[in-house]
Amino acid sequence: MEKERIAVLAQLLTGMKDASAKLEDALKKKDVDAINEAKKEIIHFQMEIDRTL
């Protein structure tokens, strides 16, 4: 795997980690809108990671 793809994957995984943290916070607050937004972000990052691999 080339270095550029590794760097992109690292950024995507960091974004996924941040989105997961947002989801945890939203779940604690029981904020339905924030939960749905975090889920969308996670799905987006999953698709981008799949595309990069």
Backbone bond lengths (Angstrom), bond angles and torsions (degrees), N, CA, C in turn:
res aa  C-N    CA-C-N  psi(-1)  N-CA   C-N-CA  omega(-1)  CA-C   N-CA-C  phi
1 M - - - 1.458 - - 1.531 107.52 -
2 E 1.296 116.17 133.42 1.453 119.82 -177.15 1.530 111.25 -75.28
3 K 1.328 114.73 157.61 1.466 121.14 -174.65 1.523 112.53 -59.74
4 E 1.315 117.24 -37.18 1.469 120.33 -178.94 1.526 111.02 -63.22
5 R 1.316 116.22 -42.80 1.475 119.73 179.60 1.520 111.07 -66.60
6 I 1.319 116.26 -36.32 1.464 119.75 177.80 1.521 109.92 -63.90
7 A 1.324 116.92 -42.41 1.465 120.94 179.00 1.527 110.88 -64.18
8 V 1.318 116.92 -41.36 1.467 120.94 178.53 1.525 110.05 -63.98
9 L 1.317 116.54 -43.82 1.468 120.18 178.73 1.523 111.12 -62.13
10 A 1.319 116.88 -39.56 1.466 120.25 178.37 1.527 110.48 -62.00
11 Q 1.319 116.88 -41.99 1.470 120.61 178.39 1.526 110.75 -65.02
12 L 1.310 116.61 -42.34 1.461 120.28 179.68 1.527 111.27 -64.72
13 L 1.311 116.51 -40.53 1.467 119.74 178.96 1.526 111.35 -66.82
14 T 1.326 116.75 -35.66 1.461 120.18 175.49 1.522 109.98 -64.74
15 G 1.318 116.60 -41.80 1.461 120.80 176.47 1.516 111.72 -62.22
16 M 1.320 116.32 -39.88 1.467 121.12 177.92 1.528 110.03 -63.44
17 K 1.311 116.57 -41.38 1.467 121.10 178.80 1.528 110.09 -62.19
18 D 1.328 116.76 -44.18 1.467 120.97 178.81 1.530 111.13 -63.22
19 A 1.321 116.48 -42.40 1.466 120.53 179.19 1.529 110.76 -64.75
20 S 1.316 116.58 -36.02 1.470 120.13 177.37 1.523 110.82 -65.79
21 A 1.324 116.19 -38.95 1.468 120.13 177.51 1.529 110.35 -65.35
22 K 1.337 116.34 -40.10 1.472 120.16 176.78 1.524 110.48 -61.39
23 L 1.328 115.72 -41.08 1.462 120.39 179.49 1.529 110.58 -63.16
24 E 1.317 117.00 -43.74 1.464 120.13 178.70 1.527 111.15 -60.20
25 D 1.333 116.36 -44.80 1.470 120.16 179.07 1.524 111.02 -62.82
26 A 1.326 115.91 -43.43 1.463 120.22 -179.31 1.526 111.05 -64.38
27 L 1.320 116.41 -37.70 1.464 119.90 178.33 1.529 110.97 -65.61
28 K 1.331 116.56 -39.88 1.466 120.23 178.35 1.525 111.11 -63.34
29 K 1.350 115.48 -38.20 1.466 120.81 -178.62 1.527 112.19 -85.02
30 K 1.318 115.81 -8.64 1.470 122.29 -176.69 1.534 111.65 56.60
31 D 1.334 114.74 40.14 1.467 122.77 179.91 1.533 108.28 -92.75
32 V 1.315 115.80 100.02 1.467 121.42 -173.74 1.528 111.72 -60.73
33 D 1.325 117.89 -42.53 1.466 120.32 -179.64 1.528 111.22 -63.02
34 A 1.319 116.78 -43.81 1.465 120.74 179.46 1.528 110.87 -67.29
35 I 1.315 117.28 -35.84 1.468 121.27 177.33 1.524 109.67 -62.08
36 N 1.321 116.20 -48.16 1.469 120.16 -179.35 1.523 111.59 -63.68
37 E 1.325 117.32 -39.92 1.464 121.09 179.08 1.528 110.70 -64.86
38 A 1.320 116.99 -43.51 1.466 120.56 178.99 1.528 110.66 -63.69
39 K 1.315 117.28 -39.62 1.466 120.65 178.02 1.524 110.73 -62.65
40 K 1.333 116.59 -41.42 1.466 120.41 177.81 1.524 110.80 -61.99
41 E 1.337 116.26 -42.31 1.465 120.24 178.65 1.525 110.73 -61.73
42 I 1.316 116.70 -43.82 1.462 120.78 -179.24 1.526 110.37 -62.27
43 I 1.318 117.01 -44.47 1.468 120.80 178.38 1.525 110.54 -62.13
44 H 1.326 116.44 -41.33 1.467 120.91 178.09 1.532 110.33 -59.86
45 F 1.336 116.50 -47.51 1.458 119.62 179.83 1.527 111.25 -63.83
46 Q 1.320 117.96 -37.98 1.468 120.86 177.56 1.522 110.74 -60.82
47 M 1.316 116.68 -43.38 1.466 120.52 179.89 1.528 110.75 -65.35
48 E 1.331 117.03 -41.67 1.462 120.52 179.46 1.529 111.26 -65.85
49 I 1.321 116.74 -39.18 1.467 120.26 177.94 1.525 109.88 -64.32
50 D 1.324 117.20 -45.36 1.471 120.80 177.66 1.521 111.00 -58.98
51 R 1.316 116.53 -42.26 1.461 121.08 -179.20 1.535 110.51 -65.75
52 T 1.323 116.69 -38.35 1.460 120.67 -178.60 1.523 111.77 -70.47
53 L 1.325 115.45 -35.06 1.469 118.89 179.14 1.519 109.84 -73.99
